[in-house]
Amino acid sequence: MKEFLMLFRWDATSPANQASPEQMQARMKSWQDWMGSIAAQGKMGSPGNRLSPDGKVVKASKVVTNGPYVEMKETLGGYILVKANDINDACELAKGCPVLAGGGNVEVRPIIPMDESH
């Protein structure tokens, strides 16, 4: 099996993504259930992490700016690594991601090990 990175993106400014504590609890459970189902299939790589909205960007000019802000509303909120036979299988796993219910998306990218030439 190969490893794939799943990046979770959503519009953090959307009213649909503003939640009460009870809604946040329900969302967290749906994430735990989804990730648990991947783990139960033996397809979980790194369980990943949520990402803070704060950060810095180091540019090619060596200038460091506040970030990771870009000219769009979409937020990169977290990631996991999964194991799958190919990218299509990884995309099938992504179809159950709770971020999709809120209008977000999952970017699926193959991991290329450092010792593998391409």
C-alpha positions in Angstrom: 0.0 0.0 0.0 1.0 3.6 -0.7 0.6 6.6 1.6 -1.6 9.6 0.7 -1.9 13.0 2.4 -5.5 14.3 2.8 -5.7 18.1 3.4 -8.9 19.4 4.7 -10.1 22.8 3.5 -13.2 24.9 4.2 -14.5 28.4 4.2 -14.0 29.4 7.9 -16.0 32.7 7.3 -19.2 30.9 6.1 -22.1 31.1 8.5 -22.6 27.3 8.0 -19.2 26.8 9.6 -19.9 28.9 12.7 -21.1 26.4 15.4 -22.4 26.4 18.9 -20.5 24.2 21.4 -23.1 21.4 20.9 -22.7 21.6 17.2 -18.9 21.5 17.6 -19.2 18.4 19.8 -21.3 16.7 17.1 -18.8 17.6 14.4 -15.9 16.3 16.5 -17.7 13.0 16.9 -18.3 12.7 13.2 -14.6 13.3 12.6 -13.7 10.7 15.2 -16.1 8.2 13.7 -14.8 8.8 10.2 -11.2 8.5 11.2 -12.0 5.5 13.4 -13.5 3.7 10.4 -10.3 4.3 8.4 -8.2 3.0 11.3 -10.5 -0.1 11.6 -9.7 -0.9 8.0 -6.0 -0.7 8.7 -5.7 2.2 6.4 -4.7 5.0 8.8 -1.2 6.3 8.5 -0.4 9.2 10.7 -3.6 10.3 12.5 -2.7 13.9 11.5 -3.5 17.0 13.4 -5.6 20.2 13.2 -3.8 23.2 12.1 -3.9 26.6 13.8 -5.2 29.5 11.7 -2.1 31.4 12.8 1.3 31.1 11.2 4.0 32.6 9.1 5.1 32.4 5.5 8.7 32.4 4.5 9.0 33.7 0.9 11.8 33.0 -1.6 13.2 36.4 -0.9 13.7 35.2 2.7 11.0 37.7 3.9 8.8 36.4 6.7 5.2 37.5 6.7 2.2 36.9 8.9 0.2 34.1 7.3 -0.7 31.7 5.9 -3.2 34.2 4.4 -3.9 34.3 0.8 -6.4 36.1 -1.3 -9.2 33.7 -0.7 -11.6 32.6 2.0 -10.6 28.9 2.1 -8.8 27.7 5.2 -6.4 24.7 5.4 -7.6 23.2 8.7 -5.9 19.9 9.1 -4.5 16.7 7.5 -4.1 12.9 7.9 -2.1 10.3 6.2 -3.9 7.2 4.9 -2.8 4.0 3.2 -4.4 2.9 0.0 -3.7 0.9 -3.1 -3.8 3.9 -5.3 -5.2 7.5 -5.5 -8.6 6.3 -6.5 -8.9 4.2 -3.4 -7.7 7.1 -1.2 -10.4 9.3 -2.8 -13.0 6.8 -1.9 -11.9 7.1 1.7 -12.1 10.9 1.4 -15.7 10.7 0.3 -16.7 10.0 3.9 -14.9 13.1 5.3 -17.1 15.3 7.5 -15.6 18.5 6.0 -17.6 17.8 2.8 -20.9 18.2 4.7 -20.0 21.8 5.4 -19.1 22.6 1.8 -15.4 22.0 2.3 -13.1 19.8 0.3 -10.4 17.2 0.7 -7.2 17.4 -1.4 -5.6 13.9 -1.8 -1.9 13.8 -2.7 0.4 10.8 -3.1 3.4 10.7 -0.7 6.7 10.1 -2.5 9.2 8.6 -0.1 12.6 10.5 0.0 14.4 7.4 -1.1 12.2 7.0 -4.2 13.4 8.8 -7.3 10.8 10.3 -9.6 
